[in-house]
C-alpha cells in the first residue's frame, strides 16, 4: 500500500484547490443563503476539465476514475465551496451513462457533462417508498408506437432547475416471480407533462429541491438506458459513486471547518493567551481531526475498490457513514470554538452544517448503513 498521492494526484488537488480558493467560503455562503447556484464555480471547474475528470477521454473527459473525482469533491469542499450536484451529475449520471448508455446517449451527454455545459440529475426517491426501492411506483409503459409513457411522483430531487435532463428510475413491469422490473430513462427537464414544484427546505443550500410529477410524459425508445428491466443493476453502479463522492465532500467540509476553527483559536485571545491553548477548545478539534483523517482513508479505499471493479459496497457505506459523522463533529467543534461568533453571518459556518446534516441522511441514511453492516459484514439477521 502507498498512502502518498502520486505527483499527478498532488497536482490535481492543487489545481482544483486553487480554482475553488478563488471563490472561497464567502462566495459559497452568500449563494447558500440566497438559494442561488454556484454557476461560476461550476463553469470554471468544467473549463479546467475537473467536472469530467472521471469521463472517458473519448468523450472529452479526463479519463480518470472515482479516485480522481473524489479528490475534486474533497478539495473544492476544503476551500469552502462544496458542490452537491457533483454527487449526482458527475458521479451517478456520468458513471451510469458511461457504463450502460447507448452510443448515441454517450455522444449526446458525456461531452457536455465533462465540460460542465450540462447537468443530468437523478430521480429515484418517492414519497411513499423511502429507502425501499422495490416499492417505487413511478411507472413506464409502452404505447403502440414504441414510445414510453411515464407516470408518477418523485420527491426531494436536487438541482432540477440547473439540469437539462433527469436520469429517472421507473417500474417497467414485473418479472415471473412478481418482483418489479425497473428501468432507467433519460428524460429532458422540459418534457411535456413533467411538472416540477419547489420543495422548500430550511437548510441553507445553493441547490434547490423539487417534487416532480410525471403525467403521461412521453419519451422515445432512445431514452431507455441499457436493457429494459435491468434498472436495479444499473442504479447500483451509480449509488456507490454517489456515496463515495458524498463522503469526499464531507471530508472536505470537515477540513474547511477545522482550518477555520484552528485559525480562530490561534488568533482569539482571552486572559492574555490564545483560546486554543485550553484543552476544552483544543481537544474537540483534535478529536474531529482524527475522525476526519480516518474517514478520508476509508473514502480513498472505497474509490480505489470501485475503480478496479472490486466489491465496494461495504467500503462505500462505511466511508459515507464515517465522513458525515466527522463533518458534523468538525462543524460543531468549529462553531463552539467561535462561541457566539459561530452563529454570526460574518464567519459563515452554518451553511456547512446544513449540507453536512443533509449528507448524514442522504443519499442513504446512517441507520440503513448500520443495517447493511450488521447484515453483510457481521452476518446478523436482516432487521427489516
N, C-alpha and C positions, 0 to 999 in steps of 0.2 A: 504494500500500500504506500502511496505517495500522497502526503497531506498538503504538499505545496502546490499552489497554482502554477501551471506552465507559464512561460513568457507570454504566450498568446492569450491565456486567460487573464493574466495580470493586466495586459494591455486593454483587453475588453472591459474589465472592471474600471480601469482608469478612464477610458474614453466615455463610457456610459456615465460614470460619476461626474465627469467634467461637464457633460451636457446638462445633466439634472441639476448640478450645482448652480448653473447659470439661471435657473428658475427659482429653486430653493423653497424652503418651508413657508415663507411669507406668501409666495405665489400660490402654493397649494392651499394654504389656509383660507386665503381670500376666495379662491374658487370653490372650496368646500362650503364656506359659509353662504355663498351666493347660489350654490347648486348649479354651477356652470362647469362644463367640461374643460379639461386641460388640453385644448386642441393644439396650442402652440408647442407644448412639450411633446405631444404625440407626433406631430409633424416633424419636429427636429430629430427625434429618435428614429422615425421612419426614413428620413432623408439620409441619415448616417448608416442605415442598414441594420439597426438593432431591433426594430419591431419584428422583422422577419428573420432573425438570426437562426431560427430552427427550421425555416422553409428550405426545401431543396434548391440548390444553385440553379438548376434547370428552369426554375420558375422565379428567378430573381432574388432568392433568399441567400442567407449566409451559409447554408449547408451544414449548420451545426445541429445540435440536439437540444434536449431538455436541460442538460447541464448548463449550456450557454444561455438559454432563455431564463433559467432560474437565476443566473448571475445578473442578467439585465434587471429582473424584477427586484432582486435584493439591493442592487446598487442605486437604482432610482429611489427606492424607499429610504435607503440610508442617507440620501440627500434631502429627505423630507418631501418627496414627490411620488408617492405610490400611485400606480395606475391600476385600478381594479379590472379594467377591460382587457389587460394583458392576459389575465387568467382565462378569459372567455374567448376572445377573438384569436389571440396568438397561440394559447395553449390547447384549448379544446378544438375550435373550428379549424385552425390550420393543420393540427395533427390529424383530425378525422378526415378532412378533405384530402390531405396528402396520402393517407393510408387507403381510404376506401372510395374516394371520389372517382368519377369517370374522367377520361382525358379532357373532355370539354369543361367539366367543373374545375379541374385543376388549372387549366389555361385561363378560365374566366376569373377565378377568385384568388389563386395563390399569389400571382404577381402583385395584385392590389393589396392583399393582406400584408405581403412582405414590405411594400413601400409605405404602408400606413395610410394609403389613399382610401381604403375601405375597411370597414369592420363587419364581421359576421358574429352575432351574439347567439347565445344558446338558450333554447326554450324547452325546458323539461318539467319544471316544477308546476304542480297543480294544487289548487286549494284543498281538495279532498283526498289527496294521495300522500302528501308529506314525503317521507323518505321511502315509502313503499311504491317503487316504480312499477310494480306489477299491477297496481290499481290505477294507472294512468287512463283517463277516459277520453282524451282528445283522439278523435278517430279520423283515419284517412280511408276513404272508399273510392273505388274506381267508378267512373261513369262509362257510358257506352262508347266514348271516343278515345279511351285510353288515358284520359286525364285523371288526376286525383282531386277529390274534394275533402277539405279539412274542416272539421267542426269540433269546437271545444273551447276550453279556457286554460290559459297559463297564468301563473301568479308569481310575483317577485322576479320579473325578468329584467336584468340590468342592461342599461345602455341602448334601449331600442331606438331612442331619438338620435343616437350617434351612428347607427348601423344602417347599412344598405340591405342587409338580409339577415334572416334568422335560420339557425340550424334547429329544426323542430323535430321533437320525438313524438310520434303518434302511433296509435294502435291500428294496425292494418289488417287485422283478422285474428283468428285463433288456430292453434295447432291441433293435431289429432287428439291430444290429451286435454284440450280445453284451455291451455295456457295462452295468454295473449301473445300475438306476434307484433313486435314493434319494428317500425321503420323510421329512417331519417330522411328529412326533406329540406332542401334549401329553398326558403320562401322569401321573396322580396318584402321589405317592410312597407312598401306602398301597394301591396296586392289588394285588389278589390275584395271587400268582405272582412278584411283584417282591421279590427278596431283596437287601438291602444289607449289605455286610460292611466294617467299618472297615479302611482301609489305613494302617497306622502309618507315620509319617514322623518323622525326627529333627529337621527344621526346626521352630522354634517359631512356630506359626501359630494364630490363633483359629479358623480354618476347618479342618474335617476333610476328609479324602479317603476315597473309598469305591470298592469294587468292586461292580458291580451285576450281578445275574443275572436275566434275564428268562426265565421258564418258562411259556409259554403265557399271557402277560399279555394280557388281553382289554380292548380299548378300542373304543368305538363309532365310527361314521363321523364323528361330530362332533369326534373327536380329531385328525383329519388337518388339518395346516396347509397352506393353499393347495392347489395341484394335486398329485395323486399323480405321483410321478416327477420332480418339479421341485426336489427337496431340495437338490441341489448349488447351484443358483442362489440358493435361499433362504438356505442356510448362509452363502454368501459375503457376503450382505447383513449378516450378523452378525459375520463374522470381522474385517473391517476395524474396526468399532467396538470389538471386544474388544482389538485391537492398539493402537488409539489410546488407549483408556482405560487399558490396561496401561502404555503409555508415560507417560501423565499421572501415574499412581500412582508410577512410578519417578522422575519429575521431582520430585514432592513428597517422596518418601523422601530423595532427594539433598539437597533444600533443608533438610529437617529435620536430617539428619546434619551438613551443613556449618554450620548455625546452632549446633548443639550444640558442634561442634569449635571454631568461632571463639570462642564464649563461653569454653570451657575454655582455649584458647590465650591469651586475654587475661588470664584470672584466675590461671592457674597460673604461679608464678614459681620459677625455678631460677637460681642465680647472680645474684640481685637484679634479674632482668628477666623479663618475660613470655616464655614459650616461643615465642609467636607472632612474636617479633622475630627468630627464627632462620629462615633461608631453608629449612633442612631440614624445618621444620614448615610454614612458610607457602606454599612453592611447590606441594607436593602439593594443598593445599587450594585454592589459586588455580587450578591446572590443573583440578581437579574442578569448580570453579565455572564455568569456561569451558565445559567439556563439558556441564554441566547446562543452561546457557543455550542452547547450540546445539541440544540435544535438545528443549528446550521450544519453540523456534522451529519445528522440523520437526513436532512434535506439533500445534501450532496450525495449521500448513499442512494437515496431513492431515485434521484435523477440519473445517477450512474447506472443503476439496475435497469431503469426504463430504456435508456439509450441502447443498451446491449440486448434488449429483448428478453431479459430475465424477469421472473416474477417480482413485481414491485408493489403489490397491493399492501402488504404489511408495512413496508418501509414508508410508503406514501402516506398511509393513515397515521403512523406514528409521528412522522415529520410534521404533518399538519396539526396534530394534537399538541405536540411539544412547542411548536413555533407560535401558535396562537396564545398558549398559556404564557410563554416567555414575553411576547409582545405586550400583553395586558399587564404583566408584572412590571415590566420596564416602564411603561407609561405611568402606572400608578406610583411607582417609586420616583419617577421624574416629577410628577405633579406634587407629591409630598415634599420632595426636596425644595421645590419652588415655594412651598407654603401657599399663601393666598395668591401669589403671582401665577401659580399653576393653573388657576382658573381665568387669568387675565388674557384678553384677546391679544395683547402685545406679545405674549410668549407662545401662543399658538399651539398648545399641546392637545387640547380637547378634540380637534378633528381626528387625530390619530387614534384616540380612544374609541371613537365611533366605528372607524374602519376595523380596528383590531377586534372589537366586540362582535362586529358582524362576522368576521372570519373565524370566530370561535363557534359560530352557528353554521355558517355556510363555508364551502359547498356541502359539507357533511358535518353534523353537529358532534360534539365531543362524546355524547352518550352512545351514538351509533359507532363511533370509533372504538369505544370501550367494549361494546358488544362484539365488534369484529375481532378485536384482540383476544377477548375471552374465548370466543368460539374457535377461531382459526389458529391462533398462536398457542393457546393453552389447552385446547381440546375440551373445553367445557360445553355443557349442553346449550343449545340455542335458546335464548331467552325471549324471543319474540316471534 
